[in-house]
Amino acid sequence: MLAFENLRESLPENWEIAKLDDVCEILDRQRIPVNIKDRQSRISGKDKSLLFPYYGATGQVGWIDDYIFDGEYILLGEDGAPFLEVFKDKAYIVNGKFWVNNHAHILKSYSSNRYLCHYLNQVDYRYFVTGTTRLKLNQAAMNQIPIKVPPLPEQHAIVEKIEELFSELNNGVESLKKAREQLKTYRQAVLKYAFEGKLTQEWREQQIQAGNPPEPAEKLLERIRKEREAYYQKQVEEWNKACEQAIKDGSKKPAKPRKPKDLPPLTEKELAELPELPEGWGWCRAGELFSYVTSGSRGWAKYYSTDGAIFLRIANLDFDSLKIDLNDNNIQHVAPPANSEGTRTKIKAGDFLFSITGYLGMFAIAPKLNSSAYINQHIALARPLDCFEKKYVGYYCISKTGGFYCLNKSQKGATKAGLTLDDIRLFPVPICSISEQVRVVSEIEARLSVCDKLEQTIEDSLKKAEALRQSILKKAFEGELTREWRAAHPELISGENSAESLLARIREEKAKLSKKPPQRLKGRRGKSNK
C-alpha cells in the first residue's frame, strides 16, 4: 500500500492527502444489475427517446427503460477495467439520467467530480486490485486510495489546464488518425491504378519504342493452361507409381487425383461489368492460375495441441496485407496423425489462402515456414502454378475494386456470409505479360513502402500522445501545471480556501448526511446477474 507520508513529502503548499472515501460519496449500494435478456425484454418495441443509458465498468453497455441516478457522477471500474494498462482510462464521467450495473463503482465528489476523475485515471492500481485473469477493485481497497487534495479553486484551475492540454492533444490525435485513414485510401488507390495498367503505362510505351513490346496476355494464358494440364499428368504418373507400390505392399491404394475443372469463359455480360484493360492485357478465371483449390476440414479440434504443426485460422489472415499473422498469441497448434487427411490441406510456400466464411476478403500468400502448417474449414487453399508472378495476383486479391470486390459480390447466405470453392475458381483476374507483372509489383511496393514508413511514424506519434497524456496528469497532480497560478493567486489557496479547510467542511457535510434517512431508490429492480 502507498504510504501517505511519502506522498505528503512532495505536496505543494496548502495541499492535503486524504483517502478516497474522505473526499467523495460512494453510492455502490444503489446499483442494480439487470441481465441482458431482461433488458432486451424491457426495451423491446419502445422508442429510443424513452430509454436511458445502462453503464458498466468501462462505458455504456446498453439501454434500459428506467433510471437509478440523475446528475453528474464518476464511474470507476470494479472489475473488467484495464487497471494495469497505463494508457487506458479506468474512470469516466456520466451526466443525466442513467442506470449502472455492479461492475462499476459510483462516486460523487464533495468538491470536483472532474478533478477526481482525472486523478483516478493516473493512479497506480497495482497496489489496490486483486485477482489474476480478471482484476477486481473491491470497495474496501478503493476506499484506501490516497487522493491529493488541493484547495478547491486550484482544483478548478487544474481541471481547466488539463482539459485545455487534452483538447490540443486530442486535436493532434484526430489529425493523426485522419492521416492514417487517408493512407488506407491511398493504398487502395495504388492497387486500383495498378490493375488498370496506369502505374506501368510509361514502362509499356518505353518497351514498345525500344522494339520490345510486352507479350500479349493470350500467349501467357496458353502457357498457363498447358502447365495446368502438365501438372495434372504428373500427379497421375505419381499416383500410378503409388498404386503399384501399394499393390506390392498389400496396402490401400491412394485416391486418384482429380482432373482440374474446365472453367467456363467469361461471358459478355461479365466482361461488360469489368474495367477496361490496356492493350495486350486480358481477363481469365482465377482457377486457371491454380493447380487445385480446397478447404480445411471440420473436426480438427481433436488434434489441438500445445505444440506441433501450425493450424491457420481466419485470425491469421489480413485485409490489407499479403502476410500471415504468426504472432505467438494468435497461433493454434495441431498434432494430426500420419494417416489423417492433412496432406490435402497442408500448406506449401506460395499457396494462396482465402477466408471463405465470416469476414470475406481476408487473404495471404503462405511464406516458407519452419514447421508444418494446415488450414481450418474457414479458409480455402489455392495452389498457384509457377508461370505467373504470385504477388501480382495477390495484390489484386486484396484490392477493394479487384478480387476483394468480386469475392464479396459472390458471397452466399443471408445471415452468415460464405463462399464456395467455385467462387474462388471463377472470379476474374486481369492478366498481362510476366515482365509487366513484375513491374506492376515493383511499382506497387515502392509506393506501399512509403505508406508503411508513414504509418509507422503515425503509430509512434499516437503512442507518444498517450504517454504525453499520462505525463500531463502526472504534472497536474504534482502541482506543476498550476505553479504560476498559485504564485498569482495566494489568497485562493490559504485560510478558508486551503485544502485543510475544504476537508473540514467535507467532514461536516458527511456528518450531516449520515443523520439523514437513506434516499428511496429510483427505478425498478431487475434480476441480479453479474
N, C-alpha and C positions, 0 to 999 in steps of 0.2 A: 504493500500500500504506500502511496506517496505521502511523505512526511509533510505536515502543514508548515512546520518550522523552516524546512528547506525552501519552500515556495515563498515564505514570508521574507526571507533574506533579500530577495530580488524585487520586492514590491516597490512600485513608485510611491511617492509621498501621498498620504491620505487614502491609500488603498487598503483593503482588508481581505482576509481569507475567511470563507465560510463553507460549510457543507451544502450540497445541493438542496437538501430539504429545508435548509435555513432560508433560502432565497426564492423558493417557489412553492406553489401549492401543487400537490400530487393527487391526481384525480383518477387513479387506476381503478378504484372500486366502482366507478360509474361505467366502465367498459362493458359492452355486451356483444360477444361474438355471435355471429349468425352464419351458419354454413351456407355454401354456395347454392345448394338445392333450395333451401328455404328462401334465400334472397331472390333467386330466379322466380320462385312461385309468387313472392310478394310484389315484384315489379312487372310481372307479365301483363301485357296489354295496357300498361299505364304510360301516359305521356312523359317524356323526359323532364319536362318542366316541373313535374310533381315529385321528382326523385331527388335524393341527396347523396353526396359522395360517401363512400364507405372506405375507410383508410386502414392500412396495415403498417408493417414495420418500416417500409421504405417509400410509401406513397399510396396513392389511391389504387384499390384493387377491385373496385366495382361500384355498384349503386344500390340504394335501398329506398324504401318508401317512407321513411321517417328519420328523425334525427335525435341524438342524445345531447349534443353540445351546440351552442350558438355563441360565436365570438372568435377571438384570436387565441390560439393555443400553440404550444410546441409539442410535436410528437417525436419521441425518441425511441428507436428500436429496442424491443426487449429480447427478441430472438429473430434470426433471419436477416439481421442488418450486417453490413460489411464492416464490422468493428475493427478488424486488423488491416483493412485496406486504407492506407493513409489518404489517398486522393478522393475517396468517396464519402458523401455525407451520411451521417448517422441520425441527424435530427433535421426536422423541417417544420416550417410554419404553416398552419392551416387557418382559414378565416371563414366565417359564416356558419351555416347550419350543416352538421355532419355527424357521422357515426364512426366509431372506432372498434376494431376487434382487439383481442388480447395479445397481439404481437407488438404493440407499441405502448410505451408509457405516455400518459397525458400530463403535461406540465403547464402551469400558468405562472409566469414570473411576477413577483411582487414589485418589480421595478421596470425592466425592459425585456420583453419576450425576444426581440431581435438580438439584443446583446447576448442573452443566454443561449440562444440557438447557435449563433456564430461560435460562441465559446465551446459548446458541446461538440462542434464539428472539428475541433482540434485537440480534444482530449485523447490521451494515450489509454485506450481501453484495455490494454493487456493486463492492467492491474485490477480490473473490475469484472471481467467476463469469466464465465466458467464453461466447460464443455470442450469437445474436440471437433467433431464434424459440424455441429450446429451450435454456435456460440450463444450464450444467454447472459443477459444483463439483468439479474434479478433486482427487485426494488431495494432490498437491504444494501446491496453493493452500490447501486446507483445513488442512494442517499448519501453515501460517504465520499462521492466525487468532490474534490476541493474546487471551489469556484473563486476566482479572483474578482473582488468587488470594488470597482472604482466608485467615486461619487456619481450620483445619478446624472448630472449634467455632462460628466465626462463619458458615461456610458453612451449617451446620445451622440456625443462627438465621435466616439469610437465607431459606432454603427454607421454614422454618416460617412466617415472616412473609408471604412471597409467597403461599403456599398458603392462609393464613388470609384474606388480602385477596382472592385469586382466588375463594375459596369464597363470600365475601359478594357479590362481583361476579357470580358465576355464578348465585346465587340471584336477584339482581335481573334478570339477563338472562332467566332462565327465566320470571320473572313477566311480563316484557315480552312474551316470545314467547307465553305463555299468553293475555295480553290481546289480542295480535294475532289469535290463533286465535278467541277469543271474538268479535272484531269480524267475522270472516268468518261465524260462525254468526249473528250479529245481522243482517248484511246479507241473508242468505238468509231469515231470519225476516221481515224487512221485505217482501221480494218475495213471500213466501208469503201474508202477510196482505193485501198489495195486491191480489192476484188472487183473493182470496176476498171482496173487497169491504169488508174490515174497516177499511182506512185512510180510506175515504170514506163510511162508514156515517152519521156525523153530518152530513156535507155533503148526502147524499141526503135525509135527514129534513128538513133545513132547506129544501131545494128543494121538497119536497112540501108542507110547511107554508106556503110562500110562494106556492103555486098554480102552481109552475113545475117539475113533475116531469120528470126526465131522459127523453129519447126512448128508447123500447124498442129493444132490440138488433135486433129483426126489421126495423124500418124502415131502420136503418143498413145492415144486410146487404143489403137490397133495393137501396139506392142503390149499394152496392159492386158488386153483380152487374151493374147497368146500366152502371156506369163501366167495368167489365172488358170488357163487350161493346162499348162505345163505343170503347175503346182499340183493340180488335182491328179494328173497322171503319175506324178512322183509319189503322191500319197497312196495311189492304188498299187504301185510297184512295191512299196514298203509294206503294204497290207498283205499282198500275196506272199512275200517272204515271211512275214509274221505268221500267216496261216500255215505255211509249210513247217515252220518251226514248232507251231502248236501241235500239229499232227504228230511230229516226231516225239514231242514231249508228252503227248497224251493229254494236253490241256485244252481249255476252251478257246475257240477262235476269237480274235478281236472283232469288234464291229467294223463293217465296211465303211470307209469314208464316204460321206455324202457328196454327190456331184453338186458344184455350185449352181445356184438357181439362175435360170435365164431371166434376166431382168427386162421388163418392157421399156422401149424407148420413151423418152419424154414426149408427151402429147403436145399438140399445137396449143392447147389451152394452157398447159403448164408453162411452156416456153413464153407465151404471151405475157404471163404474170411475172416473169423473171427479168432482172435488169439487163439492159443491152450490154454486150461484151465487146471488147476491142477486136479488130480484125485478127484472125488467126487463133482466137480463143474459142472454146466450145463448152457445152454442158454435158455432164454424164451423171448417172446414178451413183451414189456413194458406194453401193455394193459392188460396182465394177472395180473398185480400188482395193477390195478386201478378199482375202482367200477364204475366209468364213466369218460368220457372226454368231455369237452365242451369248447366253446369260448365265449368271450363277445359279446355284441350286438352293432350294429350301432345305431345312433340316440340318444345316451345318452347326447349329448351336451345340449339338452333342460332341463336336470336335473342339469346342473352345478350350483354350489353354493359356497358361501364363507366359508361355514362350512358344517357339516353333515358327511355323510359316506365318507371314503377314496375311490378314484377311481384310481386303479392302471393301469399304462401305461408301455410301454417298458422302459421308462426312469427310472422306479423304479427297474428294474432288472439289473443284472450284468453278466459278462462273467466268472469271476474268484471267485465268492463267492456264498454261498447259501443264503445270506441275502438280504432282501428287503431294498432299499434305501428310508428311510422315512424322509429325510431332509426336513425341512419346505419349502424351496424354490422349492422343486421338487414334491410337493403334490397337486393334484387336488381333490376337494370335489364334491360330488353329493348329491342331496336330492330326490331320486326316490319315487313316490307314493307307497302306501302299496300294490296296486293291480298290480304293474308292474311285468315284468318277472324277476326281480332282484334275486328272490330266486334261480334260476338256476345258476347264476354267483356270488352268494355271497360266500365269502371266509371263509373257516374254517382253524384253525391252523393245520399245517401239509400238506396242499394242495401243489401240485407241480404246478408251474407256468412256462410256456414256451413262449418265443417270437415266433410268427409264421409268421410275416411279417418283412421286412426290415432286421434288424440285427438278424440273426438266431443264436441260441445257447445261448442267454441270459436266465437265469434261476434263480429261487429262491424257497425256501420252506417257505410257509407262517408261520410267527410266531403268537403267541397269541396277538391279537390287542385289544386296549382299546375301539375301535369303530368298527362299521360295515365296511366292505370293499368289493368292487366289481372290476371286471376286464373289460377292454375295448376290442374292437374287435381284437386287435393285439396280444392278449395273449390267450393261451389255458390253461385251468384249468384241472388238472388230480387229482382226489381224490384217494389217495392211500388206500389200505386195511391195516389192522392192524398187519398182521403176517410177516412183514419183517422190517428191520432197515432202516428207511426213509433216514437218512444221507448217508447210504451206496449207495443207488441208486442215491441220489442227487449228490454225488461226482462223480459218474460215468457219470452223465448227463453233468457235466462241464469239463470232461476230453477231451482234444483235440483229443485223439486217441480212445475215447469211444463214449458216447452219442452225444457230440458236432459234432464229425466227421460224425456219422451216420445220424444225422438230416440235416446237411448241404449237405450231399450227396443226400438227398431225396428232396431238395428244388425244387419248381416248378416256372416257369416264367423266361423269358429271360431277361427282363428289371428290374423287381422287384421281389426279392426273396420272396418265401412264402411256407408255409407248410399246409397240410390238417390235420384234426383231425386223419385221419387214419395213417398219418406219425408218429404222436405221439404214436398211439397204437401199431404200427408194428415194431419200431426199436428194435434191440436185446439188451438184458441186461444179463450180467453174474451173475449167482446166486450160492451162497454157503450157508452153514448152518447159522442159526441165530447167533450162538455163534461166528462163524468166521466173519460174517458181522460186529458184534460189535467190534471184534478185529481189523478188517481192518480199521474201522472208528477211533479207538483209535490210531493206528499206523500212519494213515494219519494226524490226528490232532496234534499229538506230533511233527511231522516234520513241519507242516504248522504253528504251534505256534512259532517255532524258526524263520521261514520265516517272520512272522508278526512282530516280535520284531526287526529283522534286517532291514526290510523295514521301520519301524517307525524311526529307527536310521538314515537310509539314508535320509528319508524325512526331519527329523530335521536338518541334516547336510546341505541339499540343501537350507533350509530356512536360516540357518546361513550364508551360502555362499552368498546369496542375500543380507543379512544385511551387510556382510563384504564388498560387492561391493559398497554399499552406504557409508559405513564408509571410504573406500579408497578415494571416491570422496570428501567427507566432509573434510578429512585431506588435500587432494590435494589443495583445494581452500581456506584453512586456512593457506597455506604455510608450513604445517608440513612435507610434503614429500620431500621438497626441502630446508629444513633448512640448512643442511650440505652443499648442493650445493651452496647456497647463500654465506655462510661463505668462501667457497673455491674460489668463482669467483666474488669478489666485483666489479671488473672492468666491468662485464657484466650486472650489474643491476643499474648502475649510469650514470650520464652525458647523452650522446646521446643515451645510451641504456636504460634509465629509461622509465617507463610506461608513464610519463608525456610527454617525447619527442616523444614516439610512438604515443600517441593520437594526438599530434600536427601535426605529419606527416600525420596521417589518415585524419585530418580535411582538410589539404592542398589537399590531393588526392581527397577527396569528392568534394571540391570546383572546382577542375579541371574537374571532371566527370560531374558535374552539368551543365557545359558550353558546353559539347559535345552533338550533336544531338542524340536522342534515337536510339539504335540499331534496325535494322529491324529484326522482329521475324522470326526465322527458323521454318519451319513446316507448315502444312495445318490446318486451323481451323476446329474443329469438332463441333457438336451440343453441346451447353451448357446444361449440365444436372448434377446437383449435385447428 
